[in-house]
Amino acid sequence: MIPTGLYLAYYGWFALRVQEGRVTSDPIVSFFESIQNNAQSWISDVGPVRLGLIMTVLIGAALTMAYLLRRPSTPDRHDVSVS
């Protein structure tokens, strides 16, 4: 979260400089805008339905694994100790 907050603060500073007319572009902002544009193009190319299905499968697999790993194991009936 710290890198995101730092970028947000930097972008805000950049936006203020643009409003004042001191700058028109910035290499750091341009870099992250290109990443955003590439991600947006990829999502558009894949399609929302296919992306939704992929995410459903991934989330379902993660939930199934979490359930199976947290489920308590049943005690072995032969391993009962008598005091």
DOTILO-641336 format. One line per field, with one value per residue: chain; residue in one letter; residue number from 1; x, y, z of N, C-alpha, C, O in turn. Coordinates in nm, 3 decimals. Atoms other than C-alpha are relative to their C-alpha. Layout:
N
c (A / ...)
r (a / ...)
k (NUM / ...)
n.X (X / ...)
n.Y (Y / ...)
n.Z (Z / ...)
ca.X (X / ...)
ca.Y (Y / ...)
ca.Z (Z / ...)
c.X (X / ...)
c.Y (Y / ...)
c.Z (Z / ...)
o.X (X / ...)
o.Y (Y / ...)
o.Z (Z / ...)
% end
This chain:
83
c (A / A / A / A / A / A / A / A / A / A / A / A / A / A / A / A / A / A / A / A / A / A / A / A / A / A / A / A / A / A / A / A / A / A / A / A / A / A / A / A / A / A / A / A / A / A / A / A / A / A / A / A / A / A / A / A / A / A / A / A / A / A / A / A / A / A / A / A / A / A / A / A / A / A / A / A / A / A / A / A / A / A / A)
r (m / i / p / t / g / l / y / l / a / y / y / g / w / f / a / l / r / v / q / e / g / r / v / t / s / d / p / i / v / s / f / f / e / s / i / q / n / n / a / q / s / w / i / s / d / v / g / p / v / r / l / g / l / i / m / t / v / l / i / g / a / a / l / t / m / a / y / l / l / r / r / p / s / t / p / d / r / h / d / v / s / v / s)
k (1 / 2 / 3 / 4 / 5 / 6 / 7 / 8 / 9 / 10 / 11 / 12 / 13 / 14 / 15 / 16 / 17 / 18 / 19 / 20 / 21 / 22 / 23 / 24 / 25 / 26 / 27 / 28 / 29 / 30 / 31 / 32 / 33 / 34 / 35 / 36 / 37 / 38 / 39 / 40 / 41 / 42 / 43 / 44 / 45 / 46 / 47 / 48 / 49 / 50 / 51 / 52 / 53 / 54 / 55 / 56 / 57 / 58 / 59 / 60 / 61 / 62 / 63 / 64 / 65 / 66 / 67 / 68 / 69 / 70 / 71 / 72 / 73 / 74 / 75 / 76 / 77 / 78 / 79 / 80 / 81 / 82 / 83)
n.X (0.082 / -0.086 / -0.032 / 0.120 / 0.019 / -0.104 / 0.035 / 0.117 / -0.047 / -0.077 / 0.095 / 0.068 / -0.095 / -0.008 / 0.125 / -0.006 / -0.094 / 0.067 / 0.099 / -0.072 / -0.061 / -0.145 / -0.040 / 0.107 / -0.015 / -0.096 / -0.034 / 0.052 / 0.143 / 0.018 / -0.028 / 0.114 / 0.114 / -0.014 / 0.037 / 0.145 / 0.055 / -0.023 / 0.092 / 0.134 / 0.009 / 0.003 / 0.133 / 0.093 / -0.025 / 0.042 / 0.145 / 0.044 / 0.058 / -0.110 / -0.075 / 0.081 / -0.010 / -0.135 / -0.006 / 0.085 / -0.074 / -0.113 / 0.051 / 0.054 / -0.112 / -0.061 / 0.090 / -0.002 / -0.128 / 0.005 / 0.090 / -0.063 / -0.116 / 0.043 / 0.090 / -0.072 / -0.007 / 0.073 / -0.095 / -0.008 / 0.067 / -0.097 / -0.098 / 0.065 / -0.077 / 0.082 / -0.075)
n.Y (-0.119 / -0.118 / -0.048 / -0.058 / -0.132 / -0.089 / -0.037 / -0.087 / -0.132 / -0.053 / -0.034 / -0.123 / -0.110 / -0.017 / -0.063 / -0.142 / -0.068 / -0.010 / -0.107 / -0.127 / -0.019 / 0.014 / 0.121 / 0.063 / 0.146 / 0.048 / 0.137 / 0.097 / 0.007 / 0.062 / 0.143 / 0.066 / -0.010 / 0.103 / 0.126 / -0.002 / 0.018 / 0.140 / 0.084 / -0.026 / 0.067 / 0.145 / 0.035 / -0.016 / 0.110 / 0.126 / -0.006 / 0.003 / 0.129 / 0.095 / -0.044 / 0.035 / 0.144 / 0.028 / -0.045 / 0.090 / 0.126 / -0.025 / -0.025 / 0.127 / 0.088 / -0.053 / 0.028 / 0.144 / 0.032 / -0.052 / 0.087 / 0.130 / -0.014 / -0.038 / 0.101 / 0.085 / 0.140 / 0.088 / 0.082 / 0.142 / 0.076 / 0.093 / -0.077 / -0.046 / 0.041 / 0.026 / -0.040)
n.Z (0.000 / -0.004 / 0.136 / 0.060 / -0.061 / 0.051 / 0.139 / -0.004 / -0.040 / 0.112 / 0.106 / -0.043 / 0.020 / 0.145 / 0.045 / -0.038 / 0.091 / 0.130 / -0.011 / -0.002 / 0.131 / -0.007 / 0.072 / 0.078 / -0.007 / -0.100 / 0.038 / -0.096 / 0.023 / 0.131 / -0.015 / -0.064 / 0.091 / 0.103 / -0.064 / -0.011 / 0.135 / 0.039 / -0.076 / 0.051 / 0.131 / -0.022 / -0.052 / 0.112 / 0.095 / -0.061 / -0.010 / -0.139 / -0.040 / -0.019 / -0.118 / -0.116 / -0.021 / -0.051 / -0.139 / -0.079 / -0.020 / -0.090 / -0.135 / -0.047 / -0.036 / -0.122 / -0.112 / -0.024 / -0.067 / -0.136 / -0.076 / -0.021 / -0.088 / -0.135 / -0.054 / -0.096 / 0.038 / -0.092 / -0.077 / 0.036 / -0.106 / -0.060 / -0.075 / -0.122 / -0.116 / -0.117 / -0.120)
ca.X (0.000 / 0.291 / 0.404 / 0.045 / 0.015 / 0.346 / 0.236 / -0.098 / 0.076 / 0.316 / 0.026 / -0.155 / 0.156 / 0.183 / -0.185 / -0.131 / 0.168 / -0.040 / -0.317 / -0.062 / 0.069 / 0.421 / 0.433 / 0.238 / 0.379 / 0.585 / 0.779 / 0.661 / 0.296 / 0.328 / 0.477 / 0.186 / -0.069 / 0.076 / 0.041 / -0.321 / -0.389 / -0.233 / -0.442 / -0.757 / -0.684 / -0.618 / -0.945 / -1.130 / -0.966 / -1.037 / -1.395 / -1.590 / -1.769 / -1.452 / -1.270 / -1.560 / -1.547 / -1.171 / -1.206 / -1.490 / -1.278 / -0.975 / -1.177 / -1.360 / -1.030 / -0.886 / -1.193 / -1.191 / -0.822 / -0.879 / -1.170 / -0.975 / -0.668 / -0.865 / -1.094 / -0.997 / -0.881 / -1.090 / -0.916 / -0.802 / -1.018 / -0.717 / -0.523 / -0.741 / -0.539 / -0.689 / -0.588)
ca.Y (0.000 / 0.234 / 0.236 / 0.303 / 0.591 / 0.735 / 0.721 / 0.879 / 1.167 / 1.208 / 1.204 / 1.469 / 1.687 / 1.629 / 1.725 / 2.050 / 2.135 / 2.063 / 2.295 / 2.567 / 2.518 / 2.433 / 2.085 / 1.888 / 1.537 / 1.328 / 1.007 / 0.834 / 0.919 / 0.822 / 0.484 / 0.399 / 0.529 / 0.292 / 0.001 / 0.102 / 0.125 / -0.218 / -0.373 / -0.209 / -0.338 / -0.689 / -0.694 / -0.567 / -0.833 / -1.118 / -1.009 / -0.957 / -1.294 / -1.498 / -1.287 / -1.338 / -1.714 / -1.721 / -1.521 / -1.745 / -2.057 / -1.902 / -1.777 / -2.110 / -2.299 / -2.070 / -2.111 / -2.489 / -2.509 / -2.289 / -2.507 / -2.829 / -2.699 / -2.563 / -2.862 / -3.053 / -3.403 / -3.681 / -3.867 / -4.218 / -4.464 / -4.691 / -4.409 / -4.373 / -4.372 / -4.511 / -4.357)
ca.Z (0.000 / 0.059 / -0.308 / -0.414 / -0.169 / -0.285 / -0.648 / -0.562 / -0.385 / -0.679 / -0.926 / -0.722 / -0.729 / -1.104 / -1.154 / -0.963 / -1.182 / -1.495 / -1.373 / -1.313 / -1.667 / -1.555 / -1.713 / -1.972 / -1.926 / -1.687 / -1.756 / -1.437 / -1.495 / -1.863 / -1.763 / -1.533 / -1.783 / -2.044 / -1.799 / -1.739 / -2.113 / -2.173 / -1.895 / -2.029 / -2.382 / -2.250 / -2.056 / -2.362 / -2.584 / -2.341 / -2.290 / -1.970 / -1.976 / -2.023 / -1.761 / -1.519 / -1.572 / -1.518 / -1.196 / -1.076 / -1.127 / -0.954 / -0.656 / -0.631 / -0.632 / -0.364 / -0.143 / -0.189 / -0.095 / 0.210 / 0.319 / 0.273 / 0.454 / 0.752 / 0.793 / 1.109 / 1.044 / 1.193 / 1.474 / 1.399 / 1.591 / 1.655 / 1.818 / 2.129 / 2.446 / 2.765 / 3.093)
c.X (0.086 / 0.039 / -0.121 / -0.026 / 0.103 / -0.031 / -0.118 / 0.039 / 0.078 / -0.093 / -0.077 / 0.088 / 0.014 / -0.125 / -0.003 / 0.093 / -0.061 / -0.101 / 0.065 / 0.068 / 0.151 / 0.051 / -0.119 / 0.010 / 0.107 / 0.032 / -0.057 / -0.150 / -0.028 / 0.022 / -0.121 / -0.127 / 0.009 / -0.034 / -0.153 / -0.064 / 0.017 / -0.096 / -0.143 / -0.019 / -0.009 / -0.137 / -0.104 / 0.016 / -0.050 / -0.152 / -0.046 / -0.055 / 0.111 / 0.083 / -0.076 / 0.005 / 0.136 / 0.010 / -0.085 / 0.071 / 0.114 / -0.046 / -0.058 / 0.110 / 0.066 / -0.087 / -0.002 / 0.128 / -0.001 / -0.088 / 0.067 / 0.118 / -0.039 / -0.089 / 0.076 / -0.002 / -0.075 / 0.100 / -0.007 / -0.058 / 0.097 / 0.100 / -0.062 / 0.081 / -0.094 / 0.084 / -0.030)
c.Y (0.125 / 0.045 / 0.065 / 0.140 / 0.100 / 0.045 / 0.095 / 0.143 / 0.066 / 0.044 / 0.128 / 0.122 / 0.030 / 0.072 / 0.148 / 0.077 / 0.015 / 0.115 / 0.137 / 0.029 / -0.016 / -0.121 / -0.052 / -0.151 / -0.033 / -0.145 / -0.106 / -0.018 / -0.068 / -0.151 / -0.073 / 0.012 / -0.105 / -0.138 / -0.010 / -0.023 / -0.143 / -0.094 / 0.017 / -0.067 / -0.151 / -0.045 / 0.010 / -0.114 / -0.134 / -0.006 / -0.017 / -0.136 / -0.100 / 0.037 / -0.033 / -0.149 / -0.039 / 0.038 / -0.089 / -0.131 / 0.021 / 0.022 / -0.128 / -0.096 / 0.046 / -0.030 / -0.150 / -0.041 / 0.048 / -0.087 / -0.133 / 0.008 / 0.035 / -0.104 / -0.089 / -0.145 / -0.084 / -0.086 / -0.146 / -0.081 / -0.097 / 0.072 / 0.058 / -0.051 / -0.016 / 0.033 / -0.091)
c.Z (0.000 / -0.140 / -0.069 / 0.054 / -0.049 / -0.142 / -0.002 / 0.039 / -0.115 / -0.114 / 0.035 / -0.019 / -0.148 / -0.052 / 0.036 / -0.093 / -0.139 / 0.002 / -0.001 / -0.133 / -0.002 / -0.076 / -0.081 / 0.003 / 0.103 / -0.033 / 0.095 / -0.021 / -0.134 / 0.006 / 0.059 / -0.083 / -0.111 / 0.056 / 0.009 / -0.136 / -0.049 / 0.073 / -0.052 / -0.136 / 0.016 / 0.049 / -0.112 / -0.100 / 0.054 / 0.007 / 0.143 / 0.044 / 0.027 / 0.124 / 0.127 / 0.030 / 0.056 / 0.148 / 0.091 / 0.030 / 0.098 / 0.144 / 0.059 / 0.042 / 0.129 / 0.122 / 0.033 / 0.071 / 0.144 / 0.087 / 0.032 / 0.096 / 0.143 / 0.065 / 0.098 / -0.046 / 0.103 / 0.076 / -0.044 / 0.117 / 0.070 / 0.089 / 0.128 / 0.118 / 0.119 / 0.122 / 0.114)
o.X (0.045 / 0.031 / -0.106 / -0.060 / 0.070 / -0.017 / -0.120 / -0.010 / 0.062 / -0.073 / -0.103 / 0.041 / 0.020 / -0.113 / -0.052 / 0.062 / -0.035 / -0.109 / 0.010 / 0.118 / 0.216 / 0.164 / -0.234 / -0.088 / 0.184 / -0.060 / -0.092 / -0.199 / -0.120 / -0.050 / -0.162 / -0.213 / -0.093 / -0.094 / -0.210 / -0.161 / -0.073 / -0.150 / -0.217 / -0.125 / -0.086 / -0.190 / -0.193 / -0.084 / -0.108 / -0.212 / 0.014 / -0.037 / 0.110 / 0.124 / -0.016 / 0.012 / 0.145 / 0.063 / -0.046 / 0.066 / 0.134 / 0.014 / -0.038 / 0.098 / 0.102 / -0.036 / -0.006 / 0.124 / 0.044 / -0.054 / 0.060 / 0.143 / 0.035 / -0.113 / 0.181 / -0.102 / -0.077 / 0.196 / -0.113 / -0.019 / 0.073 / 0.181 / -0.023 / 0.103 / -0.189 / 0.196 / 0.024)
o.Y (0.230 / 0.165 / 0.163 / 0.231 / 0.217 / 0.162 / 0.190 / 0.239 / 0.185 / 0.149 / 0.211 / 0.227 / 0.146 / 0.163 / 0.230 / 0.189 / 0.114 / 0.193 / 0.234 / 0.140 / 0.022 / -0.119 / -0.018 / -0.220 / 0.053 / -0.222 / -0.215 / -0.131 / -0.149 / -0.226 / -0.177 / -0.077 / -0.159 / -0.220 / -0.115 / -0.099 / -0.199 / -0.186 / -0.081 / -0.124 / -0.216 / -0.145 / -0.075 / -0.164 / -0.213 / -0.110 / -0.093 / -0.176 / -0.169 / -0.050 / -0.073 / -0.188 / -0.122 / -0.039 / -0.117 / -0.181 / -0.061 / -0.031 / -0.156 / -0.165 / -0.036 / -0.069 / -0.188 / -0.120 / -0.024 / -0.113 / -0.181 / -0.085 / 0.004 / -0.098 / -0.142 / -0.195 / -0.051 / -0.136 / -0.198 / -0.061 / -0.135 / 0.008 / 0.167 / -0.172 / 0.061 / -0.015 / -0.073)
o.Z (-0.050 / -0.168 / -0.141 / -0.022 / -0.072 / -0.177 / -0.080 / -0.019 / -0.141 / -0.175 / -0.052 / -0.063 / -0.188 / -0.134 / -0.042 / -0.132 / -0.207 / -0.092 / -0.053 / -0.154 / -0.099 / -0.125 / -0.053 / -0.027 / 0.146 / -0.061 / 0.051 / -0.026 / -0.145 / -0.059 / 0.007 / -0.078 / -0.153 / -0.013 / -0.020 / -0.147 / -0.110 / 0.012 / -0.064 / -0.163 / -0.054 / 0.002 / -0.122 / -0.153 / -0.020 / -0.019 / 0.219 / 0.159 / 0.129 / 0.200 / 0.227 / 0.147 / 0.146 / 0.228 / 0.204 / 0.142 / 0.188 / 0.237 / 0.178 / 0.143 / 0.214 / 0.227 / 0.150 / 0.166 / 0.233 / 0.203 / 0.145 / 0.173 / 0.236 / 0.185 / 0.062 / -0.098 / 0.221 / 0.017 / -0.081 / 0.232 / 0.184 / 0.157 / 0.169 / 0.133 / 0.135 / 0.137 / 0.223)
% end
